[in-house]
C-alpha cells in the first residue's frame, strides 16, 4: 500500500511492532483525553486564505537560533528509537553466524546497527536540511549520532539527581557538536501511562540507554508496573527548579530551550531565567492528562514571550496544514515526534525521509493556497479560531 500521508505510518507500525513497544510509543497518560485533543484541536482552527497572489515561488527557509534550515519542521526527542527500528538487533539474534572467521561474524553483526534507530533519524534530518533533537534516553549515544556526519542537532536533557552525571552528559553533547539543549521541565515524576503498566514495560535486554552506559544507569530493571516509571523515580531529580536553568548556563555555552511550557506565567519565568527559547509541549500527552492541546496553549505563550525569544510547538502535528496553523499563531517552528518512530518502524531511514518530505510538500501547498510566499507572510489573519472575538477588519487595497 502506498503511504500518502504521515498518519498512515501509525497503522503500519502497529502491525510490525511488538505490543509493548507500540503501546509505549502510541499511548498517553490516564484517560488519554489530551492525547486525542492534541490532534483534534487542529481541526477547530480554520483558514482564511487570500487569493490572486503570485505564488509561483515559495520560500520555506528559516533561521533557528542562528542556524539556516530548509523548513520550520524539526524532529523532537523520542526515546529508545532502536526499539522502533531494530535492524541491528534482528541481525544479531537471528542471523546464522557460521562464517569462516570471528572477524567476519563481528562485522556482519555490528554493521546493521549503523542503519538503526537514531542513526537513521539523524541522517534523514540532515538530508532534509533540518534539526534532529536527540533524547537523553536514546539507544545511540551523542558520539554515535555525531558520527553519522554533518547536521544541526539539539540534545534533550533530563536532570538526574547526580548533577555530575548531568554536567558530564552536557559536556559530551557540546564536544560532539550539538548546538542547543532542550531541557525537559515537565517530568519531575513520570505520568501514569496505563498501557506501560499493563505491559510491564521495560527496555528490551539487548538495548541500553547508551548515553548512560558507562555510568551503571544504562539499564532498566523490570518492575511490578512500568520499568520506566521505576527508573524515573530512582534517577530523575524532583527538586528541579528555575535556579537549575541558570546553573545549566554556567556549565555550557549552548543555548537552553525550555521544553514543557504551556502557560504565560512560566513563559515569563523561563525568559527571566535566561532561556533562549520556549518549546510549548505537553510531553506528547504522556504526563498530566487534561492539559490543553499544545496548539491551544501556543498563543498564550507567544503573547507572554513578546518576541523576546522564539517559541516552538511540539505535539499533534501530522499535516502541513498543522504547521501553517502553528506559525499563524506565532510559532517559529514545530517539532514532530511520533511520526518519526512510526515511520522508522515501517520503513527505517527511508520512512523518516518520506515523513519530512510529505510534511514539507503539504506545508508548501498550504502556503500557496493561502497566498503566502514566505514564512513572514503567514499571519494571524490567515486563520480563525473558536476563541476569536468578532472584529471589524480594514478594507484591503490593491
C-alpha positions as CSV (number, residue, x, y, z in Angstrom):
1,X,0.0,0.0,0.0
2,X,1.3,3.4,-1.0
3,X,1.6,5.8,2.0
4,X,0.2,9.1,1.1
5,X,0.1,10.9,4.4
6,X,2.0,10.8,7.7
7,X,-0.9,9.4,9.8
8,X,-0.8,6.1,7.8
9,X,2.5,5.1,9.2
10,X,1.0,4.5,12.6
11,X,-1.2,1.6,11.4
12,X,1.8,0.1,9.7
13,X,3.9,0.4,12.9
14,X,1.1,-1.2,14.9
15,X,1.2,-4.3,12.7
16,X,5.0,-4.6,12.8
17,X,6.0,-3.8,16.3
18,X,5.5,-5.9,19.5
19,X,2.6,-4.7,21.5
20,X,4.7,-3.5,24.4
21,X,6.8,-1.3,22.1
22,X,3.9,0.0,20.0
23,X,1.9,0.9,23.1
24,X,4.9,2.7,24.7
25,X,5.2,5.0,21.7
26,X,1.4,5.4,21.0
27,X,-0.2,5.8,24.4
28,X,-0.8,8.8,26.6
29,X,-1.5,9.4,30.3
30,X,-4.5,8.1,32.2
31,X,-7.8,8.7,30.1
32,X,-5.7,9.9,27.2
33,X,-8.0,12.9,26.7
34,X,-5.1,15.2,25.9
35,X,-3.7,12.6,23.5
36,X,-6.7,12.9,21.4
37,X,-7.1,16.6,21.9
38,X,-3.5,17.3,20.6
39,X,-4.8,16.2,17.2
40,X,-8.4,17.2,17.4
41,X,-7.7,20.8,18.4
42,X,-6.1,21.5,15.0
43,X,-9.4,20.7,13.3
44,X,-11.1,23.5,15.1
45,X,-8.8,26.1,13.5
46,X,-9.9,27.2,10.1
47,X,-8.2,29.0,7.3
48,X,-8.8,32.5,5.8
49,X,-6.9,32.1,2.5
50,X,-6.1,35.1,0.4
51,X,-6.4,34.8,-3.4
52,X,-5.0,36.2,-6.6
53,X,-1.4,36.4,-5.3
54,X,1.6,35.3,-7.3
55,X,2.7,32.0,-5.6
56,X,4.9,30.7,-8.3
57,X,7.9,30.8,-5.9
58,X,7.6,29.7,-2.3
59,X,10.4,30.1,0.2
60,X,10.1,27.9,3.3
61,X,13.6,28.6,4.6
62,X,14.0,29.9,8.1
63,X,16.7,30.6,10.7
64,X,16.5,28.9,14.2
65,X,19.0,30.1,16.8
66,X,21.2,31.3,14.0
67,X,21.1,28.1,12.0
68,X,19.6,28.1,8.5
69,X,17.0,25.4,7.9
70,X,15.2,24.4,4.8
71,X,11.8,24.5,6.6
72,X,10.4,25.2,10.0
73,X,9.7,21.4,10.6
74,X,12.1,19.8,13.1
75,X,12.5,16.4,14.8
76,X,11.5,16.2,18.5
77,X,13.3,14.0,21.0
78,X,11.8,10.5,21.1
79,X,13.4,7.9,23.4
80,X,14.8,4.4,22.6
81,X,14.4,4.6,18.8
82,X,16.1,1.2,18.2
83,X,13.0,-0.4,19.7
84,X,11.1,1.0,16.7
85,X,13.8,0.2,14.2
86,X,15.7,-2.9,15.4
87,X,17.5,-3.9,12.3
88,X,20.7,-4.3,14.2
89,X,19.1,-6.4,16.8
90,X,17.4,-8.7,14.3
91,X,20.7,-9.4,12.6
92,X,22.4,-10.2,15.9
93,X,19.8,-12.6,17.2
94,X,18.6,-14.3,14.0
95,X,21.5,-14.4,11.6
96,X,23.5,-17.6,11.1
97,X,27.0,-16.7,12.2
98,X,28.7,-19.7,10.7
99,X,31.4,-17.7,8.9
100,X,35.0,-18.6,8.4
101,X,36.4,-16.1,10.9
102,X,35.2,-14.4,14.0
103,X,36.1,-11.1,12.4
104,X,33.6,-11.5,9.5
105,X,31.0,-12.6,12.0
106,X,31.5,-9.4,14.1
107,X,31.4,-7.2,11.0
108,X,28.1,-8.8,10.0
109,X,26.7,-8.3,13.5
110,X,27.7,-4.7,14.0
111,X,27.2,-3.2,10.6
112,X,23.3,-3.2,10.8
113,X,23.5,-1.0,13.9
114,X,24.8,1.8,11.7
115,X,21.4,1.8,10.0
116,X,19.2,1.5,13.1
117,X,17.2,3.9,15.3
118,X,18.8,7.3,16.0
119,X,21.4,6.8,13.3
120,X,18.7,6.6,10.6
121,X,16.8,9.6,12.1
122,X,20.0,11.7,12.2
123,X,20.8,11.0,8.5
124,X,17.2,11.7,7.4
125,X,17.1,15.0,9.3
126,X,20.5,16.1,7.8
127,X,19.3,15.2,4.3
128,X,16.2,17.3,4.8
129,X,18.2,20.3,6.0
130,X,16.6,20.4,9.4
131,X,17.3,19.8,13.1
132,X,17.2,16.5,14.9
133,X,16.8,16.5,18.7
134,X,18.4,13.5,20.4
135,X,16.8,12.2,23.6
136,X,18.8,11.7,26.8
137,X,17.2,8.2,26.7
138,X,18.4,7.4,23.2
139,X,19.7,3.9,22.3
140,X,22.5,5.6,20.5
141,X,25.0,7.9,22.2
142,X,25.7,11.6,21.4
143,X,29.1,10.5,19.9
144,X,27.5,7.8,17.8
145,X,24.9,10.2,16.4
146,X,27.6,12.8,15.7
147,X,29.5,10.1,13.7
148,X,26.7,9.9,11.1
149,X,28.1,13.1,9.5
150,X,27.2,16.8,9.4
151,X,23.9,18.0,10.8
152,X,22.4,20.5,13.1
153,X,21.4,18.6,16.3
154,X,20.0,19.6,19.6
155,X,20.2,17.5,22.8
156,X,17.2,16.9,25.1
157,X,18.2,16.7,28.7
158,X,16.6,15.1,31.8
159,X,18.2,16.3,35.0
160,X,19.4,13.4,37.1
161,X,19.8,13.5,40.9
162,X,23.6,13.2,40.4
163,X,24.5,16.6,38.9
164,X,27.9,15.3,37.9
165,X,26.2,12.9,35.5
166,X,24.3,15.9,34.1
167,X,27.4,18.0,33.7
168,X,29.3,15.2,32.1
169,X,26.5,14.5,29.6
170,X,26.1,18.2,28.7
171,X,29.9,18.4,28.1
172,X,29.8,15.3,25.9
173,X,27.0,16.7,23.8
174,X,28.8,20.0,23.3
175,X,32.0,18.3,22.4
176,X,30.1,16.1,19.9
177,X,28.9,19.3,18.1
178,X,25.4,19.5,19.4
179,X,24.1,23.1,19.2
180,X,21.5,23.5,21.9
181,X,20.0,21.9,25.0
182,X,16.2,21.2,25.1
183,X,15.6,21.0,28.8
184,X,12.6,18.9,29.7
185,X,10.8,20.5,32.7
186,X,7.5,18.7,32.9
187,X,8.7,15.3,34.3
188,X,9.6,15.5,38.0
189,X,7.7,12.2,38.0
190,X,6.5,10.1,35.2
191,X,2.9,10.4,34.1
192,X,0.6,7.4,34.7
193,X,0.8,5.6,31.4
194,X,-1.6,2.7,31.9
195,X,-0.6,0.8,28.8
196,X,3.0,0.6,30.1
197,X,1.7,-0.6,33.5
198,X,-0.3,-3.4,31.8
199,X,2.5,-4.4,29.6
200,X,5.2,-4.2,32.4
201,X,7.2,-2.0,30.0
202,X,10.9,-2.2,30.2
203,X,13.8,-1.6,27.7
204,X,14.5,-4.8,25.8
205,X,17.6,-6.6,27.2
206,X,19.7,-6.2,24.0
207,X,19.4,-2.4,24.3
208,X,20.8,0.2,26.7
209,X,20.3,3.9,27.3
210,X,23.6,4.5,25.5
211,X,24.4,7.9,27.0
212,X,24.5,6.4,30.4
213,X,26.1,3.0,29.6
214,X,29.3,3.6,31.4
215,X,27.6,5.1,34.5
216,X,25.6,2.0,35.5
217,X,22.5,3.9,34.5
218,X,22.0,2.4,31.1
219,X,19.8,-0.5,32.0
220,X,16.1,-0.5,33.1
221,X,15.1,-3.1,35.7
222,X,11.9,-5.0,35.4
223,X,9.2,-3.8,37.8
224,X,5.7,-4.6,39.0
225,X,4.3,-1.8,36.9
226,X,6.3,0.3,34.4
227,X,10.0,-0.2,34.4
228,X,10.4,3.3,33.0
229,X,8.4,4.8,35.9
230,X,10.6,3.0,38.4
231,X,13.7,4.2,36.6
232,X,12.5,7.8,36.6
233,X,11.5,7.6,40.3
234,X,15.0,6.4,41.1
235,X,17.1,8.7,38.9
236,X,15.3,11.9,37.9
237,X,15.6,14.9,40.3
238,X,12.2,16.1,41.6
239,X,13.8,19.2,43.1
240,X,14.5,20.7,39.7
241,X,13.6,24.4,39.7
242,X,14.3,27.6,37.8
243,X,17.7,28.0,39.5
244,X,18.8,24.9,37.7
245,X,18.1,26.6,34.4
246,X,20.6,29.2,35.5
247,X,23.0,26.6,36.7
248,X,23.0,24.9,33.3
249,X,24.1,28.1,31.7
250,X,27.2,28.1,33.9
251,X,28.3,24.7,32.6
252,X,27.7,25.1,28.8
253,X,27.7,27.8,26.2
254,X,24.9,26.1,24.3
255,X,21.6,27.9,24.4
256,X,18.9,26.4,26.6
257,X,15.4,25.8,25.3
258,X,12.8,25.1,28.0
259,X,10.6,22.2,26.8
260,X,7.3,21.7,28.6
261,X,5.9,25.2,29.0
262,X,2.1,25.8,28.4
263,X,1.3,28.9,30.4
264,X,2.1,32.6,30.2
265,X,3.4,32.6,33.8
266,X,6.0,30.0,33.2
267,X,7.0,31.6,29.9
268,X,7.9,34.8,31.7
269,X,9.8,32.9,34.3
270,X,11.7,30.9,31.7
271,X,12.8,34.2,30.0
272,X,13.9,35.6,33.3
273,X,15.9,32.5,33.9
274,X,17.8,33.0,30.7
275,X,16.1,30.6,28.4
276,X,17.0,31.1,24.7
277,X,13.7,29.7,23.6
278,X,10.4,28.0,24.6
279,X,9.0,24.7,23.4
280,X,5.3,24.5,24.0
281,X,4.8,20.9,24.9
282,X,2.7,18.6,27.0
283,X,5.1,15.7,26.5
284,X,3.0,14.1,23.8
285,X,0.1,13.9,26.3
286,X,2.1,11.5,28.4
287,X,2.4,13.4,31.6
288,X,-0.6,15.3,33.0
289,X,-3.9,14.4,31.3
290,X,-6.5,17.1,30.8
291,X,-4.0,19.9,30.0
292,X,-4.8,21.8,26.8
293,X,-3.6,20.6,23.4
294,X,-0.3,22.4,22.7
295,X,-1.9,24.3,19.7
296,X,-4.4,25.7,22.2
297,X,-1.7,26.8,24.6
298,X,0.5,28.2,21.9
299,X,-0.9,31.7,21.5
300,X,-0.9,32.4,25.3
301,X,2.8,31.5,25.4
302,X,3.6,33.6,22.3
303,X,1.9,36.7,23.7
304,X,3.8,36.3,27.0
305,X,7.1,35.9,25.2
306,X,6.6,39.3,23.4
307,X,9.1,38.4,20.8
308,X,12.0,38.2,23.3
309,X,12.7,34.5,22.5
310,X,11.4,32.1,19.8
311,X,8.5,29.9,20.7
312,X,8.2,26.4,19.1
313,X,5.3,23.9,19.1
314,X,5.6,20.2,19.9
315,X,2.7,17.9,19.8
316,X,0.0,16.6,17.4
317,X,1.4,17.8,14.1
318,X,0.6,15.3,11.3
319,X,-0.2,17.6,8.3
320,X,1.4,20.6,6.6
321,X,-1.8,22.4,7.4
322,X,-1.0,21.9,11.1
323,X,2.5,23.5,10.6
324,X,0.8,26.6,8.9
325,X,-1.7,27.0,11.8
326,X,1.1,26.9,14.4
327,X,3.1,29.5,12.5
328,X,0.0,31.7,12.1
329,X,-0.4,31.5,15.9
330,X,3.2,32.8,16.4
331,X,5.4,29.7,16.5
332,X,8.8,30.0,14.9
333,X,8.8,26.3,14.1
334,X,7.3,22.9,15.0
335,X,8.7,19.5,16.2
336,X,7.4,16.1,15.3
337,X,7.8,13.0,17.5
338,X,5.6,10.0,17.0
339,X,5.6,10.3,13.2
340,X,9.4,9.7,13.3
341,X,9.2,6.4,15.4
342,X,6.2,5.1,13.4
343,X,7.9,5.7,10.1
344,X,11.1,4.2,11.4
345,X,9.2,1.1,12.3
346,X,7.6,1.0,8.9
347,X,10.5,1.8,6.6
348,X,13.6,2.8,8.6
349,X,15.5,5.8,7.4
350,X,13.5,6.0,4.2
351,X,10.3,6.3,6.2
352,X,11.6,9.3,8.2
353,X,12.8,10.9,4.9
354,X,9.3,10.4,3.5
355,X,7.6,11.9,6.6
356,X,9.7,15.0,6.4
357,X,9.2,15.3,2.6
358,X,5.4,14.8,2.9
359,X,5.1,17.5,5.6
360,X,7.3,19.8,3.5
361,X,5.2,19.4,0.4
362,X,1.9,19.7,2.3
363,X,3.2,22.9,4.0
364,X,4.3,24.4,0.8
365,X,0.9,23.7,-0.8
366,X,-0.9,25.2,2.2
367,X,1.3,28.4,1.9
368,X,0.4,28.6,-1.8
369,X,-3.3,28.1,-1.3
370,X,-3.3,30.7,1.5
371,X,-1.5,33.3,-0.6
372,X,1.9,33.2,1.2
373,X,5.2,33.0,-0.5
374,X,7.5,33.2,2.6
375,X,7.1,32.4,6.3
376,X,7.0,36.1,7.3
377,X,3.8,36.5,5.2
378,X,2.0,33.9,7.4
379,X,-0.1,36.0,9.9
380,X,-2.8,35.6,12.5
381,X,-5.3,36.9,9.9
382,X,-4.8,33.7,7.9
383,X,-6.7,31.6,10.4
384,X,-9.8,31.9,12.6
385,X,-10.1,30.1,16.0
386,X,-13.1,29.4,18.2
387,X,-11.8,31.9,20.7
388,X,-11.6,34.8,18.3
389,X,-13.9,37.7,19.1
390,X,-15.8,39.2,16.1
391,X,-13.8,42.1,14.9
392,X,-14.0,44.7,12.1
393,X,-11.3,44.2,9.5
394,X,-9.8,47.0,7.4
395,X,-10.7,47.1,3.8
396,X,-7.8,45.8,1.7
397,X,-6.3,47.9,-1.0
398,X,-4.9,46.7,-4.3
